[in-house]
Amino acid sequence: MDPVRIEDLPDEERQPFHGITNIVVMDPEFGRAAAARIGELHTAMLTFVRAYARAIHPAIEEMGRIFQALRDAGPIDESGKPTRSPDRPAWQSPYGPPRRGPR
């Protein structure tokens, strides 16, 4: 992997990039070593993400089966919202319990 060219800009031309405002590479060997380490980190992160995806895949499939069973049974619609409002006691309204005492 060839290192990417990084230039030091004058102060008035610098623009922040994810918190990094300036990188100065004094030694070309350092640039090659940094590029190699970044490549290793990229490979390690890809390995982790792929392993994580394989690990959670069964749980995601099970959640899909649960939601499909709920849709088939009727408590939720296709978008996952309840199909009917919850039951309430006869005295209760959407505005709360009735007032007690004189008005």
C-alpha positions as CSV (number, residue, x, y, z in Angstrom):
1,M,0.0,0.0,0.0
2,D,1.4,3.4,-1.0
3,P,1.1,6.2,1.6
4,V,-1.2,9.0,0.8
5,R,0.4,12.4,0.3
6,I,-0.3,14.7,3.2
7,E,0.6,18.4,3.0
8,D,1.0,21.0,5.7
9,L,-1.2,23.9,4.9
10,P,-0.8,27.5,6.1
11,D,-2.9,28.3,9.1
12,E,-5.5,30.3,7.1
13,E,-6.1,27.4,4.7
14,R,-6.5,24.6,7.3
15,Q,-10.0,23.1,7.6
16,P,-10.9,20.7,10.4
17,F,-11.6,17.1,9.4
18,H,-13.1,15.0,12.2
19,G,-11.1,17.0,14.8
20,I,-7.8,16.7,12.8
21,T,-6.6,20.1,11.6
22,N,-3.1,19.3,10.5
23,I,-0.7,16.4,10.0
24,V,3.0,16.8,9.3
25,V,5.0,13.8,8.3
26,M,8.7,14.4,8.9
27,D,10.0,11.0,7.9
28,P,8.8,9.2,4.8
29,E,9.3,5.8,6.6
30,F,6.9,7.0,9.3
31,G,4.3,7.7,6.6
32,R,4.7,4.2,5.2
33,A,4.5,2.7,8.7
34,A,1.4,4.7,9.4
35,A,-0.2,3.6,6.2
36,A,0.5,0.0,7.0
37,R,-1.0,0.4,10.5
38,I,-4.1,2.0,9.1
39,G,-4.4,-0.9,6.7
40,E,-4.1,-3.4,9.6
41,L,-6.7,-1.5,11.5
42,H,-9.0,-1.5,8.5
43,T,-8.6,-5.3,8.1
44,A,-9.2,-5.9,11.9
45,M,-12.3,-3.7,11.8
46,L,-13.7,-5.6,8.8
47,T,-13.0,-8.9,10.5
48,F,-14.9,-7.7,13.7
49,V,-17.9,-6.3,11.8
50,R,-18.2,-9.5,9.7
51,A,-18.0,-11.7,12.9
52,Y,-20.5,-9.4,14.7
53,A,-22.9,-9.6,11.8
54,R,-22.7,-13.4,11.7
55,A,-23.2,-13.5,15.5
56,I,-26.3,-11.4,15.6
57,H,-27.9,-12.8,12.4
58,P,-29.8,-15.6,14.2
59,A,-31.2,-13.1,16.8
60,I,-32.3,-10.7,14.0
61,E,-34.1,-13.6,12.2
62,E,-35.8,-14.7,15.4
63,M,-37.0,-11.1,16.0
64,G,-38.4,-11.1,12.4
65,R,-40.3,-14.4,13.1
66,I,-41.7,-12.9,16.3
67,F,-42.9,-9.7,14.6
68,Q,-44.4,-11.8,11.8
69,A,-46.3,-14.0,14.3
70,L,-47.6,-10.8,16.0
71,R,-48.8,-9.4,12.6
72,D,-50.4,-12.7,11.8
73,A,-52.1,-12.9,15.2
74,G,-53.5,-9.3,14.8
75,P,-52.1,-7.2,17.7
76,I,-49.9,-5.2,15.3
77,D,-50.3,-4.1,11.7
78,E,-47.7,-4.3,8.9
79,S,-45.9,-1.2,10.2
80,G,-45.6,-2.5,13.8
81,K,-48.3,-0.3,15.3
82,P,-51.0,-1.6,17.5
83,T,-54.2,-2.5,15.7
84,R,-56.6,-1.4,18.5
85,S,-56.4,0.9,21.5
86,P,-55.7,-0.8,24.8
87,D,-58.7,-1.6,27.0
88,R,-59.5,0.9,29.7
89,P,-61.8,0.8,32.7
90,A,-65.2,2.3,31.9
91,W,-64.7,5.4,34.0
92,Q,-61.3,6.3,32.4
93,S,-61.2,8.6,29.4
94,P,-58.2,9.7,27.3
95,Y,-58.2,12.9,29.4
96,G,-57.7,11.2,32.7
97,P,-60.1,10.4,35.6
98,P,-63.1,12.5,36.3
99,R,-62.7,15.5,38.7
100,R,-63.9,15.0,42.2
101,G,-65.5,17.7,44.3
102,P,-67.1,21.1,43.4
103,R,-66.0,23.0,40.3
